[in-house]
C-alpha cells in the first residue's frame, strides 16, 4: 500500500509546528483553509478549539486541539461525508463509527526573560 497525501487517502499528515501558543495553532489552521469552531460540530469536552476542512471528493477532515501542561495535542480524522454538503450521508456513514485518526503534539512556547 503506497502512502499518499492526506487529501488523496486515509493517511493523515501530522501537524508539525515549532513551539507556539494557542493563537499560533489557530493561525496555522486558518492559513491552511480550516474553519475554526464550525457550527455543525458537537462540543468536545476539554477541547480548546475544533476545526474542519471540506475535501474536494466530498469527505471532511476535522479535529480538536487539547491543551496540556507541556503543549497542545491535535487529534484529527476524515469523515466519509461532509455534513455541510450531505447531512443524511454523514448520519448514515459516520454516526457512531470509529475513524482512523492522527495525533500530533506541539510544545508550548516558553516565556522569555529579559
C-alpha positions as CSV (number, residue, x, y, z in Angstrom):
1,X,0.0,0.0,0.0
2,X,1.5,3.3,-1.0
3,X,1.5,6.3,1.2
4,X,-0.4,9.2,-0.3
5,X,-1.0,12.8,0.9
6,X,-3.8,13.5,3.4
7,X,-6.3,14.6,0.7
8,X,-5.9,11.5,-1.5
9,X,-6.2,8.8,1.1
10,X,-6.9,8.0,4.7
11,X,-3.3,8.6,5.7
12,X,-3.2,11.9,7.6
13,X,-0.2,14.1,7.8
14,X,0.9,15.1,11.3
15,X,0.8,18.8,12.2
16,X,4.4,20.0,12.7
17,X,4.9,23.4,14.3
18,X,7.7,25.0,16.3
19,X,6.9,25.7,20.0
20,X,3.9,28.1,20.0
21,X,0.8,29.1,21.9
22,X,-2.9,28.5,21.2
23,X,-3.2,31.6,18.9
24,X,-0.3,30.3,16.8
25,X,-2.0,26.9,16.4
26,X,-5.2,28.7,15.4
27,X,-3.4,30.9,12.9
28,X,-1.7,27.9,11.4
29,X,-5.1,26.2,10.8
30,X,-6.8,29.3,9.4
31,X,-3.9,29.9,6.9
32,X,-4.4,26.4,5.6
33,X,-8.2,26.8,4.9
34,X,-9.7,25.2,8.0
35,X,-12.9,26.5,9.6
36,X,-12.4,27.2,13.3
37,X,-15.1,26.1,15.7
38,X,-17.6,25.1,13.0
39,X,-21.3,25.2,13.7
40,X,-22.1,21.6,12.9
41,X,-19.5,20.1,15.2
42,X,-20.5,18.8,18.6
43,X,-18.8,20.4,21.6
44,X,-15.9,18.2,22.6
45,X,-15.1,18.1,26.4
46,X,-11.7,19.7,27.2
47,X,-11.2,20.8,23.6
48,X,-9.9,24.4,23.4
49,X,-10.9,24.6,19.7
50,X,-12.3,22.4,16.9
51,X,-11.6,22.7,13.2
52,X,-12.7,21.2,9.9
53,X,-12.0,21.4,6.2
54,X,-14.1,20.1,3.3
55,X,-12.1,17.9,0.9
56,X,-12.7,18.0,-2.9
57,X,-14.0,14.5,-3.0
58,X,-16.9,15.2,-0.6
59,X,-15.2,14.0,2.6
60,X,-14.3,16.2,5.5
61,X,-11.2,16.4,7.7
62,X,-11.9,17.6,11.2
63,X,-10.3,17.5,14.6
64,X,-9.8,19.1,18.0
65,X,-7.0,20.9,19.9
66,X,-6.4,19.9,23.5
67,X,-4.2,21.8,26.0
68,X,-1.8,20.1,28.3
69,X,0.9,21.3,30.7
70,X,3.7,20.9,28.2
71,X,1.9,21.8,24.9
72,X,-1.0,21.1,22.6
73,X,-2.4,17.8,21.3
74,X,-4.1,17.9,17.9
75,X,-6.3,14.9,17.0
76,X,-7.9,14.7,13.6
77,X,-9.7,12.3,11.3
78,X,-11.5,12.1,8.0
79,X,-15.3,11.6,7.8
80,X,-16.7,9.8,4.8
81,X,-19.3,12.5,4.2
82,X,-19.3,16.3,4.8
83,X,-22.3,17.3,6.9
84,X,-22.5,20.7,5.1
85,X,-22.8,19.0,1.7
86,X,-24.5,15.7,2.5
87,X,-26.1,15.7,6.0
88,X,-28.0,12.5,5.5
89,X,-25.0,10.7,4.1
90,X,-23.0,11.9,7.1
91,X,-25.6,10.5,9.5
92,X,-25.7,7.2,7.7
93,X,-22.0,6.7,7.1
94,X,-20.3,8.4,10.1
95,X,-22.6,8.5,13.0
96,X,-21.3,6.0,15.6
97,X,-18.4,4.7,13.6
98,X,-14.8,4.7,14.6
99,X,-12.3,6.5,12.3
100,X,-8.6,6.1,11.8
101,X,-7.2,9.2,13.4
102,X,-3.9,11.1,13.6
103,X,-2.5,12.7,16.7
104,X,0.2,15.4,16.9
105,X,1.9,17.1,19.8
106,X,3.2,20.7,19.7
107,X,5.3,22.1,22.5
108,X,4.3,25.3,24.3
109,X,6.4,28.3,23.7
110,X,8.2,29.2,26.9
111,X,8.2,32.7,28.2
112,X,11.4,34.6,27.6
113,X,13.0,36.5,30.4
114,X,14.6,39.9,29.6
